[in-house]
Amino acid sequence: MTLPAIRFVRPRKLLSALAVSALAAATMAATAAGGAADAPPPRADVPVDATIEVGAGEVFDGNNDRYFGVGDLGDGGQGEDQPAMFELADGATLSDVVIGAPAADGVHCLGACTLRNVVWEDVGEDAATFKGEDAGATMTIEGGSAARAEDKVFQHNGAGTVIIRNFAVSGFGKLYRACGNCGNNPQERHVRLENVTATAPGGSLAGINVNYGDTATFSGITVAGDREMEICGWYEGVTDGEPDHVGSGPSDQCKYDPDDIRYE
């Protein structure tokens, strides 16, 4: 077997919004009908020793390379306040990146952002954290997958709406969590899950704070291997301490029909 080449460089490939790769287009087409497609093997391994910053309106196209943490990004633990591997300014896009292990704190979005065909092979602290404070901002995950998330995959600390579309997740605690004890609470947060496949073991697809006006909307959901997996959990958000889990299931804030969930 031929091993992928290893490049010991600090990458920074910033492309225009028109330079989305052909691989991204092909993967999006493949996933449009039924969940995230199997990604091709990574092209090369890229060690990263400091957060890669993607500027406002810029596109970072990883060309399907695998990025993994070394040095300050190489702890591999679940500790809070780890640095991110990628930090996206408002309006930035991260495309066709494989995030390997160690993954540090994955991706931080400081405002509206797009994560297109990003694959997390082994989620670190979180796969991505959304921090923007604009209630009108949208953070979109389009295509891709995540695996081995000991706790959360997507953490929503700021405001606005997160869209998770054409995505696959396996071996996880929560796919999405609206922050239940952030210092900026109370804060209204929203999530839409569209065409998502979740494979056991898994805890919950979404957790929202019912006392803050959060909403979660589901369509095209497939659950494999566990008919008891929680689709939508209700929490009482707090400004200090730990939020209480107060229920689960469909409601005016957890918007889905149980009969529409597909089980395999």
C-alpha positions in Angstrom: 0.0 0.0 0.0 1.3 3.4 -0.9 1.3 5.8 2.1 0.2 9.5 1.5 2.9 12.1 1.3 3.6 14.1 4.4 4.2 17.8 4.1 5.7 19.6 7.1 4.4 23.0 6.3 2.0 25.5 7.8 -0.8 25.7 5.2 -2.6 28.8 4.1 -4.4 28.4 0.8 -7.0 31.2 0.4 -9.0 31.1 -2.7 -11.8 33.2 -4.1 -15.4 32.2 -3.6 -15.5 31.1 -7.3 -12.7 28.6 -6.8 -14.7 25.8 -5.1 -13.1 22.6 -6.2 -14.6 20.0 -8.5 -14.4 17.5 -5.7 -16.8 19.6 -3.6 -19.3 19.8 -6.4 -19.1 16.1 -7.0 -19.6 15.3 -3.3 -22.5 17.7 -3.0 -24.2 16.1 -5.9 -23.7 12.6 -4.4 -25.1 13.6 -1.1 -28.1 15.5 -2.3 -30.3 12.4 -2.4 -29.5 10.6 0.8 -26.9 11.7 3.4 -23.2 12.3 3.2 -21.3 10.2 0.7 -18.2 8.3 1.5 -15.2 10.6 1.1 -12.2 9.7 -1.0 -9.1 8.9 1.0 -7.1 12.0 2.0 -4.5 13.1 -0.5 -1.8 14.1 1.9 -1.1 14.7 5.6 -0.6 18.2 6.8 0.6 18.8 10.4 -0.6 22.1 11.9 1.1 23.7 14.9 -0.9 27.0 15.1 -4.5 28.0 14.3 -5.1 28.6 10.6 -7.0 31.9 10.2 -9.4 32.3 7.2 -10.3 35.9 6.6 -13.7 37.4 6.0 -15.2 36.4 2.7 -12.3 34.0 1.9 -12.4 30.3 1.0 -9.9 27.9 2.3 -9.9 24.9 0.0 -8.0 21.9 1.5 -8.1 19.8 -1.6 -9.0 16.8 0.5 -5.8 16.9 2.5 -5.8 15.6 6.1 -4.9 18.3 8.7 -3.9 17.2 12.2 -2.6 19.0 15.3 1.0 19.0 16.5 2.7 21.1 19.3 0.1 23.3 21.0 -2.6 21.7 18.9 -1.6 18.1 19.5 -3.0 17.4 23.0 -5.8 15.2 21.8 -7.8 15.5 25.0 -11.3 16.8 25.9 -10.2 19.8 28.0 -12.0 23.1 27.6 -10.6 26.2 26.0 -8.3 24.4 23.5 -7.2 26.4 20.5 -9.0 25.8 17.2 -7.3 24.2 14.2 -9.2 26.6 11.9 -10.6 30.0 12.8 -13.1 31.5 10.3 -13.9 35.2 10.2 -17.4 36.4 9.4 -18.4 35.2 5.9 -15.5 32.7 5.5 -15.7 29.2 4.0 -13.8 26.0 4.8 -14.0 23.5 2.0 -12.8 19.9 1.3 -10.8 19.4 4.5 -10.2 16.2 6.4 -9.5 16.9 10.1 -7.6 14.0 11.6 -6.4 13.3 15.1 -5.4 15.1 17.2 -8.1 17.6 16.2 -7.7 20.2 19.0 -11.0 22.2 19.1 -11.8 21.8 15.5 -13.2 24.8 13.8 -14.3 28.2 15.3 -16.7 30.4 13.4 -16.7 34.0 14.5 -19.7 34.9 12.5 -21.6 33.6 9.5 -19.6 30.7 7.9 -19.8 27.7 5.6 -18.2 24.3 6.2 -18.4 22.4 2.9 -17.5 18.8 2.7 -15.4 18.8 5.9 -14.7 15.4 7.4 -13.8 15.0 11.1 -12.2 11.5 11.4 -11.9 11.7 15.2 -13.6 14.7 16.8 -11.5 16.5 19.5 -13.1 18.8 22.1 -15.8 19.7 19.6 -15.9 19.5 15.8 -17.0 23.1 15.3 -18.1 26.0 17.6 -20.3 28.8 16.4 -19.5 32.1 18.2 -21.1 34.9 16.2 -23.4 37.3 18.0 -25.5 38.4 15.0 -29.0 37.0 15.4 -29.4 37.1 11.7 -26.3 35.1 10.9 -26.4 31.6 9.4 -23.7 29.0 9.9 -24.0 26.2 7.3 -22.5 22.7 7.4 -23.0 21.3 3.8 -21.9 17.7 3.3 -19.2 15.9 5.2 -19.2 13.7 8.2 -18.0 13.3 11.8 -17.0 10.3 13.9 -15.8 9.5 17.4 -17.2 12.5 19.2 -16.9 11.8 22.9 -19.3 14.6 23.6 -20.6 17.3 21.2 -20.0 17.6 17.5 -21.4 21.1 16.9 -21.5 23.6 19.7 -23.6 26.7 19.3 -22.4 29.4 21.7 -23.4 32.5 19.8 -26.7 33.6 18.2 -28.3 33.0 14.8 -29.1 29.8 12.9 -27.1 26.6 12.3 -28.0 24.5 9.3 -26.6 20.9 9.1 -27.4 19.5 5.7 -26.4 16.3 3.8 -24.3 15.2 6.8 -23.4 11.8 8.4 -22.4 11.3 12.0 -21.4 8.2 14.0 -20.2 7.4 17.5 -21.2 10.7 19.2 -22.7 12.2 22.2 -24.7 15.1 20.7 -24.7 16.2 17.1 -25.8 19.7 18.0 -26.1 21.6 21.3 -27.3 25.1 21.9 -25.1 26.3 24.8 -26.9 25.7 28.0 -24.6 27.7 30.3 -22.7 30.3 28.3 -22.0 33.6 29.8 -24.1 35.4 27.1 -27.2 33.5 28.1 -30.1 34.0 27.7 -29.5 33.8 24.0 -31.9 32.5 21.4 -30.5 29.9 19.0 -31.9 27.9 16.1 -30.9 24.8 14.2 -32.1 23.0 11.1 -31.1 19.4 10.4 -31.8 18.4 6.8 -30.9 15.0 5.3 -28.8 13.8 8.2 -27.8 10.2 8.8 -26.9 9.2 12.4 -25.3 5.9 13.2 -25.2 4.3 16.7 -23.7 4.7 19.1 -25.2 8.1 19.5 -26.9 10.1 22.3 -28.9 12.9 20.8 -29.3 14.7 17.5 -30.0 18.1 19.0 -30.3 19.7 22.4 -32.0 23.1 22.8 -32.9 25.4 25.7 -36.7 25.6 25.8 -36.6 28.6 28.2 -34.6 30.7 25.7 -36.9 30.3 22.7 -34.5 28.0 20.8 -35.9 25.9 18.0 -34.8 22.7 16.2 -36.3 21.7 12.9 -35.8 18.2 11.3 -36.3 16.8 7.9 -34.9 13.7 6.1 -33.5 12.1 9.2 -32.2 8.6 9.2 -31.1 6.7 12.3 -29.1 3.5 12.0 -28.7 1.0 14.8 -30.7 2.5 17.7 -34.4 3.2 17.7 -34.0 4.8 21.1 -31.6 7.5 20.0 -32.9 10.9 21.2 -33.9 13.1 18.3 -34.4 16.4 20.2 -33.7 17.1 23.9 -35.2 19.8 26.0 -33.1 21.7 28.5 -33.5 24.6 30.9 -30.6 26.9 30.1 -28.7 28.7 32.9 -26.1 31.4 33.2 -24.1 29.4 35.8 -23.9 25.8 36.7 -25.3 22.9 34.6 -28.6 23.0 32.6 -31.2 20.4 33.5 -32.5 18.0 30.9 -36.3 18.4 31.2 -37.7 16.3 28.4 -37.4 15.2 24.8 -39.5 14.6 21.7 -41.5 16.7 19.2 -43.0 20.0 20.4 -43.5 23.5 19.1 -39.8 24.1 19.5 -38.6 20.6 18.5 -40.2 20.4 15.1 -40.6 17.0 13.6 -43.0 14.2 13.1 -41.8 10.9 14.7 -43.3 9.0 11.8 -41.0 10.8 9.4 -37.8 9.5 11.2 -36.4 6.6 9.2 -34.8 3.8 11.1 -32.4 1.2 9.7 
